[in-house]
Amino acid sequence: MRSIRSRSRWVFPLLFLLAAGCTPPGDDGSSESSGPSSPPQLTLTADADEAAQVIDAATLESMIASLADDSLAGRGPATEGDQLTRTYIAEALAECGFEPGAADGSWEQPVELVGLTSHMPKEWTFNSENDTLSLDFWDDYIGNTGVQEPSVSIDDAELVFVGYGITAPEEDWNDYKDVDVRGKILVMLNNDPDWDPDLFAGSRRLYYGRWDYKYESAAKAGAVGAIIIHTTPSAGYPFQVVQTSWTGEQFEAPAGNEPRVRLTAWVTDEAAGRLARLGGLDLDELIASAHSRDFRPVSLNVRSSIAFESTVNEGTHTANVLGILPGSDPELADELVVYTAHHDHLGIGATDADGDSIYNGARDNASGVATVLAIARAFSALEERPRRSVLMLLVAAEEQGLLGSEAYTNDPTAHPGNLMANINFDAVAIFGRTTDVAVVGRGKSELELLLEQAAAKQDREVVDEPFPDKGYYYRSDQFNFAKIGVPALYFKSGTHLRDGGSEVGKALEDEWRANRYHQPADEIYDGWDFSGMIEDAQLGFWVGLSVANMDSPPGWVAGDEFEGTRKQMRAEARESE
């Protein structure tokens, strides 16, 4: 992915509210809540269970096989495979009785991109007073341009270690202090402070722990470059994922006026250790010093120059695909329940040991697209349409930084206050039925109460996500909906398999993440079992159907970071009626 640089007209006026935990001006919290005053109850039509039965393994497998076929060449943005994918999705939605859902009456909402291919030096040289060190591209570092320009040149910049690179006033945390880092290359740790439950969210990663936040904070501080130290525990994936995801053509939204570093990079922790030793320092001691509010930036006593060219491909186009099932209630049809899944993947990339260079993305995220299309089939099987409208939104360029969902939430087809819920699917279950349902970012939305009641129909239990430290809530498309206040739910099967238990389930997930995530090996293989995907799709269908029909849809849990935004958006929507 690339960094998320939202320019939403809905978000900017409210950012200070999120940071301060405030309610919007004119709202003292005593007016209408962002959700109902009593716990929401799952309310299903008499034919809801029967309609859910149209979600079957043969259809799911057929759709995933089509979307992950080599002929689509990995569904890279702005490719022929991308266009074929969008056509396939639109035709599938039309077959389900959905209508074109874009604002202009078509199936597609354009997403404008800039393609950037950085030609990084094979060796990146660093100098201390007495010695020189070279890091090898690919093995030691991965880098990219941070600007949409054909040339980048950084001359004799000092390297400064800035701990986690976080400024969080509400946590009384400022890694930068009053140190002037303008014109410097900053070196920082991944993640956010996680060793104390009283700091930030403890082991649950916040947006402060994301690499995109770190690059943005470095840019705001005036740095010319930013290097993040990679470790598998802090990133949630091995360095090979950085290698395959951050090389080749990368895509961004066209640049605005926001500050940007000129260089973004990752280094392995081993390479970071060598950089520290080059300047006479110890990386472990630097990391230990960052575990304190009293931390101050530390010069590494190292300087570097780097110059490289980039191929800039402006005017690149992809698109979100939108299909809508209009609501049956004239009073509520303008309100939408939105299902999302990203249709893109990485396209053609580095060749693996088997000679395969097509990153098919069968699980990530042909499975999510197939799940949303299967839910569309379930809605079409209902005898009566739900009261609210249902929007199936298959978004582009998620792998490049959630760019398709950002394009939609910057210019939605309804006022954000009339988007009643978002249910997102990304890398759905492929190992069979489980006894548990894991909610990513659990405890945020009252949609989870509906999910719990729906899961009980399957004799399943809703649990915390297994890796809250990875910050997955901020890494998929529901995050952009949350930023404009829309209650957003992202769930998937847990790891406790009905056939094999948690030990087998965790081992299968670990193997997939280590050897298949963002690799050519992400294809349908013999170990796939679609029964868990069916159950997750049915859960999503039941939750969305209930929201589409209930009098007072769920909101955010009281005190959540997005609750204030929701209140203001709902107020604006009512005023515009």
ZIRA-V841055 format. One record per pair of residues at least 24 apart in sequence whose ideal C-beta (glycine too) atoms are under 7 Angstrom apart, sorted by the first residue. I is the first residue (numbers start at 1). GAP is how many residues later the second one is. Records with the same first field share a line. If there is no record, write none. Layout:
I->GAP, GAP
This chain:
1->244, 398, 399, 400
2->248, 249, 250, 398, 399
3->209, 212, 213, 398
4->208, 397, 398, 402
5->248, 253
6->400, 477
7->249, 403
8->401, 402, 475, 476
9->401
10->406, 474, 559
11->472, 473
14->550, 551, 554
17->547, 548
18->543, 546, 547
19->151
20->150
21->149
22->542
23->541, 544
24->540, 543, 544
27->540, 544
32->538
33->522
34->521, 522, 529, 532, 533, 536
35->411, 519, 520, 521
36->516, 518
39->410
40->406, 409, 410, 510, 514
42->408, 411, 412, 500, 504
43->503, 506, 507
44->498, 501, 502
45->337
47->335, 336
48->494, 497
51->327, 330, 331
52->326, 486, 489, 490
54->323, 324, 327
55->319, 322, 323, 479, 482, 483
56->478
57->473, 474, 477
59->315
60->310, 314, 470, 473, 474
61->469
63->307, 310
64->298, 302, 303, 306, 460
65->459
67->299, 302, 303
68->292, 293, 294, 298, 455, 456
70->288, 290
73->274, 275, 285
74->271, 272, 273, 274, 284, 285, 286, 287
75->268, 269, 270, 272, 286
76->270, 271, 272
77->36, 174, 241, 267, 319, 320, 323
78->35, 37, 238, 239, 240
79->268
82->236, 262
85->258
86->233, 235, 257
89->232, 254, 280, 305
90->231
92->281
93->230, 283, 299
96->280, 281, 284
97->283
98->225, 226, 227, 278, 294
99->224, 225, 227
100->223
101->221, 222, 223, 290, 312
102->220
103->310
107->214, 215, 216
108->211, 212, 213
109->210, 211, 213, 298, 299
110->207, 209
111->207, 208, 209, 285, 286, 292, 293, 296
112->141, 142, 205
113->138, 139, 140, 203, 205, 284, 290
114->34, 137, 138, 140, 198, 199, 200, 202
115->134, 136, 198, 201
116->29, 32, 133, 134, 136, 194, 196
117->131, 132, 193, 194
118->25, 26, 27, 190, 192
119->189, 190, 191
120->188
121->185, 187
124->182
125->179
126->149, 152, 176, 178
127->175, 176, 177
128->150, 151, 173, 174
129->172
131->147
133->141, 142, 145
135->132, 136
138->105
140->127, 128, 131
141->124, 125, 126, 130
142->100, 101, 104, 105, 123, 124
143->120, 121, 122
144->102, 106, 120
145->165
146->69, 114, 115, 116, 117, 118
147->113, 115
148->104, 107, 164
149->163
150->159, 160, 162
151->158
152->110, 111, 155, 156, 158
153->154
154->70, 71, 108, 109, 151, 152
155->150
156->147, 149
157->26, 27, 28, 67, 68, 146, 147
158->26, 141, 145
159->26, 28, 141, 143, 144, 145
160->24, 26, 27, 137, 138, 139, 140
161->26, 125, 136, 137, 139
162->24, 26, 135
163->25, 26, 127, 132
164->24, 25, 28, 29, 126
165->49, 52, 53
166->26, 42, 51
167->50
168->40
171->28, 29
172->121
173->120
175->120
176->45, 121
177->119, 120
179->117, 118
181->40, 41, 42, 116
182->40
183->39, 41
184->39, 40
185->38, 39, 40, 42, 119
186->32, 37, 40, 41
187->40, 42, 113
188->26, 38, 40
189->40, 98, 101
190->38, 39, 40, 41, 44, 45
191->43
194->275
195->96
203->265, 266
204->264, 265
205->263, 264, 265, 266
206->265
207->267
209->262
210->261, 264
212->189
215->46, 49
218->43
219->40, 41, 42
220->39
223->38
224->37, 38, 39
225->36, 37, 38, 40
226->35, 38
227->38, 40
228->38
229->38, 40, 43
230->36, 37, 38, 39
231->38
236->231, 234
237->276, 280
238->276
239->29
241->276, 277
242->24
244->102, 105, 106, 274, 275
245->101, 273
247->103
248->101
250->150
251->65, 146, 149, 152
252->148, 149
253->150, 153
263->43
275->25, 27
276->24
278->24
318->78, 79
319->77
320->73, 74, 75, 76, 84, 87, 88
321->73
322->69, 71, 91
323->53, 69
324->65, 67
325->54, 60, 64, 65
326->63
327->58, 59, 60, 61, 62
328->56, 57, 58, 59
329->58
332->55, 56
333->55, 56
334->80, 84
335->53, 54, 83, 85
336->52, 53, 55, 78, 82, 83, 84
337->51, 53, 83, 84, 207, 210, 211
338->53, 55, 81, 83, 84
339->33, 36, 53, 54, 84, 201, 205
340->53, 55, 65, 82, 84, 137, 138
341->24, 27, 28, 30, 31, 53, 83, 84, 85
342->26, 53, 56, 62, 84, 135
343->26, 51, 52, 53
344->52, 53, 54, 55
345->54
346->53, 172
352->167, 168, 169
356->164
357->163
358->162
359->159, 161, 163
360->160, 162, 163
361->161
362->160, 161, 162
363->64, 67, 159
364->63, 153, 158
365->61, 62
367->60, 61, 63, 166
368->57, 58, 59, 60
369->25
371->54, 57, 162, 165, 166, 169
372->53
374->163
375->162, 165, 166
378->163
386->159, 162, 163
387->161, 162
388->32, 160
390->154, 158
395->82
398->79
402->75, 77, 78
405->72, 75
406->74
409->71, 72, 74, 75
415->157, 158, 161
416->68, 69, 70, 153
417->152, 153, 155, 156
418->155
419->62, 67
420->127, 133
421->26, 65, 66, 68, 123, 126, 132
422->56, 59, 64, 66, 67
423->66, 117, 120, 121
424->52, 53, 54, 64, 66
425->115
426->50
428->64, 105, 108
429->63, 64, 103, 104, 107
430->98, 99, 103
431->66, 74, 77, 96, 98, 101
432->65, 66, 67, 97, 99, 100
433->65, 98, 99, 102
434->59, 60, 61, 62, 63, 64, 71, 98
435->25, 26, 61, 63
436->24, 25, 27, 58, 60
437->25, 26, 54, 56, 57, 102
438->25, 26, 27, 28, 53, 54, 56
439->26, 52
440->25, 32, 33, 50, 51
441->32, 49
443->114
444->112, 113, 116
445->42, 43, 44, 109, 111, 112
446->41, 108, 109, 111
447->40, 42, 96, 107
448->41
449->105
450->93, 96, 104
451->38, 40, 88, 92
454->85, 88, 89
455->84
458->77
463->31
466->29
482->80
484->81, 85
485->77, 80, 81, 84
487->67, 68, 69
489->54
492->44
493->39, 43
